[in-house]
Amino acid sequence: MHMPRDMNQTDARQDARGSLIVGVLLSLLAALPFLVAGRPQLTDYPSHLARYHIMLDGGRSPWLARYYEFDWMFTGNLGADLLMSGLGRILPLETAGWLVGLMIPVLTGLGIVAVMRALGRPIGFGPLLAFATIWSPAMGMGFYNFTLSLALALLAFALWIRLEGKRWRWALFVPVGLGIWLCHISGWGALGILVFGYEWHRRKDWRAFAAPWPLFFAVIPQLLAEGTKGGLSFGPNVASYKFRIWLQAMRDQSMLFDVATLAILCGVILLALAWRRIDGRLGWAALIFAALSIVMPRHFGGGDYADYRLIAIALMIGCMAVQYRAAGRGRGVLLALAAGLFLTRLAVTAGAWHASDRQAGAMLTVLDRLPEGARVAGAVLLPRKGWALNPFEHLPSYATVRKDALVNTHFAIPGVHMLRLKQGGPEFADPSHRVFHRRGERIDLSRFAPARQADYLWYVGRPRPDAVPAGARIVARVPGSLLLRLANRPAPR
């Protein structure tokens, strides 16, 4: 017995509406870690927050004016800085930084939804799996500008598809391309690859290479930008490094769970490829992202992990390309499993954030004993063999946020970053604060180099140090955090 045609159309519309609602709800849920933590537990976040603080202060604080210089550069790495330059003037600094972070995973999820809707496909099994990649290591490490640009690239790609056949589309995408490049150059590149992959599937001729031409205008400021002067390097042991970054493609809290997630995503994509269930409009781009993660260097244009960031994008777009649909009860089971993977990972991340936020709050109480304008040498203990992302790696940067202190945990490479240190010397910046440690090794800070340029030493780590600089005395101590006053150092004036 055949169902009436209008009933089939009604069912299809209901399915589309239902999948849209699910996609939007999951996108909103992607912000959950920010809702359970007062401070974003992202590795680099405290140093970014300190940069925003210095930027917004504009030299009014005598301490910040003495220690730092902030110069705007027209560069492809400004997304969150531009948002903070506005939000930070109407909201408290830490509230604005939290809000910008909360927006990014939501926008990324909505970008996935927008692309699938533009392609005329429901938020099915593959796209639901793609949600698991929203909280990639790049998000967990706090690459605000990059992750924001990726979210905007997805939304822009959906717009590109919807405007197909419009003669004026090119005029709109000139400023769109420039805007995404301004957020981060990698997001601009991702948009170009998505557009090329889509057009290549449709035409498979030279016109696919020319199709993204409206985006090429961003090459002009890219060539002129001061922020593109960074080096290009693969680093040592390239083959071993490439294997490690692929193994860590979904790195978050648990090695077993994260590697299992990677295996599931790769397995689904490979099976869909074997069964010819890949949507080529996305599949070509996923293949290009995966290939670029192998051939691109680690350091590119002053940025680190240029290749690592691409792996999660390849997995995201690859999952979105999967168009397998089961019938009947099996379909519901598959959709539940795909959504369940994302929700389980989200719950693990949120739980870890809630716990580490409480720890961070306790560790930050030592700042109550730190005077305004102090010079602080941060020393953060990092295990040589560890898996979970460390939210405390840049914690000492909060001394700048709350006490206008000079701290050695900031990103301040001349010609690459807009922040420059006026005191402390060339070695008083990231990564001078890192103290790598193996279990059983002595923690000897007696000759910790940044301490020679500081009034205080702020140690962050669970095991207590075995040796500290001579004459140092403890000012404040809480579990995981130790503040010491260094001997024979005049108080800041």
C-alpha positions as CSV (number, residue, x, y, z in Angstrom):
1,M,0.0,0.0,0.0
2,H,1.5,3.3,-1.1
3,M,1.2,6.4,1.1
4,P,-0.2,9.5,-0.5
5,R,2.4,11.8,-1.9
6,D,1.3,14.8,0.2
7,M,1.7,12.6,3.4
8,N,5.2,11.7,2.4
9,Q,6.0,15.4,1.9
10,T,4.4,16.1,5.3
11,D,6.6,13.4,7.0
12,A,9.7,14.8,5.3
13,R,8.9,18.3,6.5
14,Q,8.3,17.0,10.0
15,D,11.6,15.1,9.9
16,A,13.4,18.2,8.7
17,R,11.8,20.3,11.4
18,G,12.6,17.7,14.1
19,S,16.3,17.4,13.0
20,L,16.6,21.2,13.0
21,I,15.3,21.4,16.6
22,V,17.7,18.7,17.7
23,G,20.6,20.4,16.0
24,V,19.8,23.8,17.6
25,L,19.4,22.2,21.0
26,L,22.7,20.4,20.7
27,S,24.4,23.6,19.6
28,L,23.1,25.4,22.7
29,L,24.2,22.5,24.9
30,A,27.7,22.8,23.5
31,A,28.2,25.8,25.8
32,L,27.7,23.7,28.9
33,P,31.3,23.8,30.2
34,F,31.1,27.6,30.3
35,L,27.9,27.4,32.3
36,V,29.4,25.2,35.1
37,A,32.6,27.2,35.5
38,G,33.0,30.9,36.4
39,R,36.4,31.0,34.7
40,P,36.9,29.2,31.4
41,Q,39.2,26.3,32.0
42,L,41.1,26.7,28.8
43,T,44.9,26.2,28.7
44,D,45.8,29.6,27.1
45,Y,42.8,31.6,28.3
46,P,44.5,33.4,31.3
47,S,47.2,34.8,29.0
48,H,44.6,35.9,26.5
49,L,42.6,37.6,29.2
50,A,45.7,39.4,30.4
51,R,46.3,40.7,26.9
52,Y,42.7,42.0,26.7
53,H,43.2,43.7,30.1
54,I,46.4,45.5,28.9
55,M,44.7,46.4,25.6
56,L,41.6,47.9,27.3
57,D,43.6,49.7,29.9
58,G,45.3,51.8,27.2
59,G,48.2,52.8,29.4
60,R,46.2,54.3,32.3
61,S,47.7,52.0,34.9
62,P,51.2,53.2,35.7
63,W,52.3,49.6,36.3
64,L,51.0,48.2,33.0
65,A,52.4,51.2,31.2
66,R,55.8,50.5,32.8
67,Y,55.8,46.7,32.0
68,Y,53.9,46.3,28.7
69,E,53.3,47.8,25.3
70,F,50.3,47.0,23.2
71,D,50.3,47.9,19.5
72,W,47.4,47.0,17.2
73,M,48.6,45.1,14.1
74,F,46.4,44.6,11.0
75,T,46.7,40.8,10.9
76,G,44.8,37.7,10.3
77,N,44.5,36.8,14.0
78,L,42.2,39.4,15.6
79,G,38.7,37.8,16.1
80,A,38.3,37.7,19.8
81,D,40.5,40.8,20.4
82,L,38.1,42.9,18.3
83,L,35.1,41.5,20.2
84,M,36.8,42.2,23.5
85,S,37.6,45.7,22.4
86,G,33.9,46.3,22.4
87,L,32.4,44.0,25.0
88,G,35.3,44.7,27.4
89,R,34.2,48.4,27.6
90,I,30.6,47.6,28.6
91,L,31.1,44.5,30.7
92,P,33.6,43.5,33.4
93,L,36.7,42.0,31.8
94,E,36.3,38.5,33.0
95,T,32.6,38.4,32.2
96,A,33.3,39.6,28.6
97,G,36.0,36.9,28.2
98,W,33.7,34.2,29.5
99,L,30.9,35.4,27.1
100,V,33.1,35.4,24.0
101,G,34.2,31.8,24.8
102,L,30.6,30.7,25.4
103,M,29.6,32.0,22.0
104,I,32.2,30.0,20.1
105,P,31.0,26.4,20.5
106,V,27.3,27.5,20.1
107,L,28.2,29.2,16.8
108,T,30.2,26.2,15.6
109,G,27.2,23.9,16.3
110,L,24.9,26.3,14.5
111,G,27.4,26.3,11.6
112,I,27.1,22.5,11.3
113,V,23.3,22.9,11.3
114,A,23.4,25.7,8.7
115,V,25.6,23.8,6.3
116,M,23.4,20.7,6.4
117,R,20.2,22.8,5.9
118,A,21.8,24.6,2.9
119,L,22.7,21.2,1.4
120,G,19.1,20.0,1.8
121,R,20.1,17.3,4.3
122,P,18.7,16.5,7.8
123,I,20.9,16.5,10.9
124,G,21.3,12.8,10.6
125,F,23.8,10.2,11.9
126,G,26.9,11.7,10.4
127,P,26.3,15.4,11.3
128,L,25.4,14.4,14.8
129,L,28.8,12.6,15.1
130,A,30.4,15.9,13.9
131,F,29.1,17.6,17.0
132,A,31.7,15.6,19.0
133,T,34.5,17.5,17.2
134,I,33.2,21.0,18.4
135,W,35.2,20.5,21.6
136,S,38.5,19.8,19.7
137,P,41.9,20.3,21.3
138,A,42.0,23.7,19.7
139,M,38.9,24.7,21.7
140,G,40.2,23.0,24.8
141,M,43.5,24.9,24.6
142,G,41.7,28.2,24.2
143,F,42.5,29.2,20.6
144,Y,39.8,31.8,20.6
145,N,40.6,33.5,17.3
146,F,41.0,30.2,15.4
147,T,37.8,28.5,16.7
148,L,35.8,31.7,16.2
149,S,37.0,31.9,12.6
150,L,36.1,28.3,12.0
151,A,32.5,28.8,13.3
152,L,32.1,31.8,11.0
153,A,33.6,29.9,8.1
154,L,30.9,27.2,8.4
155,L,28.2,29.8,8.5
156,A,29.7,31.6,5.5
157,F,29.9,28.3,3.6
158,A,26.2,27.7,4.2
159,L,25.5,31.2,2.8
160,W,27.7,30.4,-0.2
161,I,25.6,27.4,-1.0
162,R,22.3,29.2,-0.5
163,L,23.3,32.0,-2.8
164,E,24.2,29.7,-5.6
165,G,23.1,31.2,-8.9
166,K,23.0,34.8,-7.6
167,R,25.2,37.0,-9.8
168,W,26.0,39.3,-6.9
169,R,27.3,36.6,-4.6
170,W,30.9,37.5,-5.3
171,A,30.4,41.1,-4.2
172,L,29.1,39.9,-0.8
173,F,32.0,37.4,-0.3
174,V,34.7,39.9,-0.8
175,P,34.0,41.5,2.6
176,V,33.0,38.2,4.1
177,G,36.4,36.7,3.2
178,L,38.2,39.7,4.6
179,G,36.2,39.5,7.8
180,I,37.0,35.9,8.4
181,W,40.6,36.4,7.5
182,L,40.7,39.2,10.1
183,C,39.4,36.7,12.7
184,H,42.0,34.1,11.8
185,I,43.8,33.2,8.6
186,S,43.1,29.5,9.2
187,G,39.3,30.1,9.2
188,W,39.7,32.0,5.9
189,G,41.7,29.1,4.4
190,A,39.1,26.6,5.7
191,L,36.3,28.5,3.9
192,G,38.3,28.5,0.7
193,I,38.8,24.7,0.9
194,L,35.1,24.2,1.6
195,V,34.1,26.3,-1.3
196,F,36.6,24.6,-3.6
197,G,35.5,21.1,-2.5
198,Y,31.9,21.9,-3.1
199,E,32.5,23.4,-6.6
200,W,34.9,20.6,-7.5
201,H,32.2,18.0,-6.8
202,R,29.8,19.9,-9.1
203,R,32.1,20.6,-12.0
204,K,35.5,18.8,-11.8
205,D,37.2,21.3,-14.1
206,W,39.3,24.4,-13.9
207,R,36.3,26.5,-12.8
208,A,36.4,24.9,-9.4
209,F,39.8,26.4,-8.8
210,A,38.6,29.8,-9.8
211,A,35.3,29.6,-7.8
212,P,36.7,30.9,-4.5
213,W,38.2,34.0,-6.2
214,P,36.1,36.5,-4.2
215,L,38.1,35.3,-1.1
216,F,41.4,36.0,-2.7
217,F,41.2,39.7,-1.9
218,A,42.3,38.8,1.6
219,V,45.7,37.8,0.2
220,I,46.5,41.6,-0.1
221,P,46.4,42.4,3.6
222,Q,47.9,39.0,4.3
223,L,51.0,40.0,2.4
224,L,51.1,43.4,4.0
225,A,50.3,42.3,7.5
226,E,53.0,42.6,10.2
227,G,51.7,39.5,12.0
228,T,52.7,37.1,9.2
229,K,56.4,37.4,9.9
230,G,56.7,34.2,12.0
231,G,58.8,31.3,11.1
232,L,57.9,28.1,9.3
233,S,59.1,24.9,10.9
234,F,58.2,21.2,11.0
235,G,60.1,20.6,14.2
236,P,62.2,17.5,15.0
237,N,61.1,13.9,14.4
238,V,58.4,14.8,11.9
239,A,57.0,11.3,11.4
240,S,56.7,10.7,15.1
241,Y,55.1,14.1,15.7
242,K,52.5,13.6,12.9
243,F,51.5,10.2,14.4
244,R,51.1,11.8,17.9
245,I,49.0,14.7,16.8
246,W,46.6,12.3,14.9
247,L,46.5,10.1,18.0
248,Q,45.6,13.1,20.0
249,A,43.1,14.5,17.5
250,M,40.3,14.3,20.1
251,R,42.4,14.9,23.2
252,D,40.5,16.2,26.2
253,Q,40.4,14.4,29.6
254,S,40.7,10.7,29.1
255,M,43.1,9.0,26.8
256,L,41.1,5.8,26.5
257,F,37.8,7.7,25.8
258,D,39.4,10.2,23.4
259,V,41.3,7.6,21.3
260,A,38.1,5.4,21.2
261,T,36.2,8.5,20.0
262,L,38.8,9.0,17.3
263,A,38.5,5.4,16.2
264,I,34.7,5.6,16.0
265,L,34.8,8.8,13.9
266,C,37.5,7.5,11.5
267,G,35.8,4.1,11.3
268,V,32.4,5.6,10.4
269,I,34.0,7.8,7.7
270,L,36.0,4.9,6.2
271,L,32.9,2.6,6.2
272,A,30.8,5.3,4.6
273,L,33.5,5.8,2.0
274,A,33.6,2.0,1.3
275,W,29.8,1.9,1.0
276,R,29.7,5.0,-1.1
277,R,27.7,6.9,1.4
278,I,29.9,10.1,1.3
279,D,28.4,13.4,0.1
280,G,31.1,14.6,-2.3
281,R,30.1,18.2,-1.7
282,L,31.8,17.9,1.7
283,G,33.9,14.8,1.2
284,W,36.5,16.5,-1.1
285,A,37.1,19.2,1.5
286,A,37.5,16.6,4.3
287,L,40.1,14.8,2.2
288,I,42.0,18.0,1.6
289,F,42.0,19.0,5.3
290,A,43.3,15.5,6.2
291,A,46.1,15.7,3.6
292,L,47.1,19.2,4.7
293,S,47.4,18.0,8.3
294,I,50.2,15.7,7.0
295,V,52.1,18.1,4.7
296,M,51.8,21.4,6.6
297,P,54.4,22.4,9.1
298,R,53.7,22.7,12.8
299,H,54.7,26.4,13.0
300,F,53.3,28.7,10.3
301,G,53.1,32.5,10.3
302,G,54.0,32.7,14.0
303,G,51.3,30.2,15.1
304,D,51.8,26.8,16.7
305,Y,50.0,23.6,15.8
306,A,49.0,24.9,12.4
307,D,48.7,21.2,11.2
308,Y,47.2,19.9,14.4
309,R,44.2,22.2,14.2
310,L,43.3,20.8,10.8
311,I,42.7,17.2,12.0
312,A,39.6,18.0,13.9
313,I,38.3,20.0,10.9
314,A,38.9,17.0,8.7
315,L,37.0,14.8,11.1
316,M,34.1,17.3,11.4
317,I,33.6,17.8,7.7
318,G,34.2,14.0,7.1
319,C,31.4,13.2,9.5
320,M,29.1,15.8,8.0
321,A,29.7,14.1,4.6
322,V,28.4,10.8,5.9
323,Q,24.9,10.4,4.6
324,Y,23.9,6.9,5.8
325,R,20.3,6.6,6.9
326,A,18.9,3.5,8.5
327,A,15.2,2.7,8.3
328,G,12.7,2.2,11.1
329,R,13.9,1.5,14.7
330,G,17.5,1.2,13.6
331,R,17.5,4.9,12.5
332,G,16.5,6.0,16.0
333,V,19.2,3.9,17.6
334,L,21.9,5.3,15.3
335,L,20.8,8.9,16.0
336,A,20.8,8.3,19.7
337,L,24.2,6.7,19.7
338,A,25.7,9.6,17.6
339,A,24.1,12.3,19.9
340,G,25.1,10.2,22.9
341,L,28.8,10.3,22.0
342,F,28.7,14.1,21.9
343,L,26.7,14.4,25.1
344,T,28.9,12.0,27.0
345,R,32.0,13.8,25.9
346,L,30.4,17.1,26.8
347,A,29.5,15.9,30.3
348,V,33.1,14.7,30.9
349,T,34.5,18.1,29.8
350,A,31.9,20.0,31.9
351,G,32.7,17.8,35.0
352,A,36.4,18.4,34.6
353,W,35.8,22.2,34.2
354,H,33.7,22.3,37.3
355,A,36.3,20.6,39.4
356,S,39.3,22.5,38.0
357,D,37.4,25.9,38.3
358,R,37.1,25.2,42.1
359,Q,40.8,24.4,42.3
360,A,41.7,27.5,40.3
361,G,39.6,29.6,42.6
362,A,41.4,28.3,45.6
363,M,44.9,28.8,44.0
364,L,44.1,32.4,43.0
365,T,43.6,33.4,46.6
366,V,47.3,33.7,46.9
367,L,46.9,36.9,44.8
368,D,45.4,38.6,47.9
369,R,48.9,38.7,49.3
370,L,50.5,40.1,46.1
371,P,51.0,43.9,45.9
372,E,49.9,45.9,42.9
373,G,52.5,46.1,40.2
374,A,54.7,43.2,41.5
375,R,57.1,41.5,39.2
376,V,56.2,37.8,39.2
377,A,58.0,34.7,37.9
378,G,55.4,32.1,37.3
379,A,56.7,28.4,37.5
380,V,54.1,25.9,36.4
381,L,54.8,22.2,36.9
382,L,53.9,20.1,33.8
383,P,54.1,16.4,33.6
384,R,56.3,15.1,30.7
385,K,53.8,12.3,30.2
386,G,50.3,13.4,30.5
387,W,47.1,13.4,28.5
388,A,44.4,15.7,30.0
389,L,44.6,19.3,28.9
390,N,46.1,21.4,31.7
391,P,43.9,24.4,32.5
392,F,46.5,25.8,34.9
393,E,49.4,26.1,32.5
394,H,49.0,29.9,32.2
395,L,47.3,30.5,35.6
396,P,50.0,33.1,36.7
397,S,48.7,35.5,34.0
398,Y,45.9,36.3,36.4
399,A,48.4,38.3,38.4
400,T,48.4,40.8,35.5
401,V,44.6,40.7,35.3
402,R,44.0,41.4,39.0
403,K,47.2,43.1,40.2
404,D,48.7,44.7,37.0
405,A,51.8,42.6,37.6
406,L,54.6,41.8,35.2
407,V,54.4,38.1,34.6
408,N,56.4,35.7,32.4
409,T,53.5,33.6,31.1
410,H,52.3,35.9,28.3
411,F,52.5,35.4,24.5
412,A,54.8,38.3,23.6
413,I,56.9,37.4,20.5
414,P,58.1,40.6,18.7
415,G,56.6,40.8,15.2
416,V,54.0,38.1,15.9
417,H,52.0,39.2,19.0
418,M,50.6,42.6,19.6
419,L,51.8,42.5,23.2
420,R,55.4,43.4,24.0
421,L,57.3,43.2,27.3
422,K,59.2,46.4,28.3
423,Q,60.9,44.7,31.3
424,G,62.1,41.2,32.1
425,G,64.3,40.6,29.1
426,P,63.8,38.4,26.1
427,E,63.4,35.2,28.1
428,F,60.7,36.5,30.4
429,A,57.7,35.3,28.3
430,D,56.0,32.1,27.3
431,P,57.3,29.3,27.6
432,S,59.8,30.4,30.3
433,H,57.3,29.4,33.0
434,R,57.1,25.7,32.1
435,V,58.8,23.3,34.5
436,F,58.7,19.8,33.0
437,H,58.7,17.0,35.5
438,R,58.7,13.2,35.7
439,R,57.4,11.4,38.7
440,G,60.1,10.9,41.2
441,E,62.3,13.7,39.9
442,R,63.4,16.6,42.2
443,I,61.6,19.9,41.6
444,D,64.5,22.3,41.8
445,L,63.7,26.0,41.4
446,S,66.8,27.3,43.1
447,R,68.1,28.5,39.7
448,F,64.8,29.2,38.0
449,A,66.0,31.8,35.4
450,P,62.9,34.1,35.4
451,A,63.2,34.5,39.2
452,R,66.3,36.6,38.6
453,Q,64.0,39.3,37.1
454,A,61.2,39.1,39.6
455,D,60.1,40.1,43.1
456,Y,57.9,37.1,43.6
457,L,57.9,33.5,42.6
458,W,54.5,31.9,42.0
459,Y,54.7,28.2,41.8
460,V,51.7,26.2,40.5
461,G,51.8,22.4,41.0
462,R,50.6,19.7,43.4
463,P,54.0,18.4,44.6
464,R,55.9,21.0,46.7
465,P,59.2,22.1,45.2
466,D,62.3,20.5,46.7
467,A,64.4,23.7,46.4
468,V,63.6,27.4,45.9
469,P,65.9,30.4,45.3
470,A,68.0,31.2,48.3
471,G,66.4,33.5,50.9
472,A,62.9,33.1,49.5
473,R,60.1,33.1,52.0
474,I,56.6,31.8,51.8
475,V,54.0,34.5,51.6
476,A,50.9,32.4,50.8
477,R,50.2,28.7,50.4
478,V,47.2,26.7,49.3
479,P,46.9,23.3,47.8
480,G,48.5,23.4,44.3
481,S,49.8,27.0,44.7
482,L,52.7,28.6,46.5
483,L,53.7,32.3,46.5
484,L,57.2,33.2,47.6
485,R,58.8,36.6,48.2
486,L,62.3,36.6,46.7
487,A,65.2,37.8,48.8
488,N,67.1,41.1,48.2
489,R,64.6,42.5,45.7
490,P,63.4,46.0,46.2
491,A,59.6,46.5,46.3
492,P,58.2,47.9,43.0
493,R,57.8,51.7,42.9
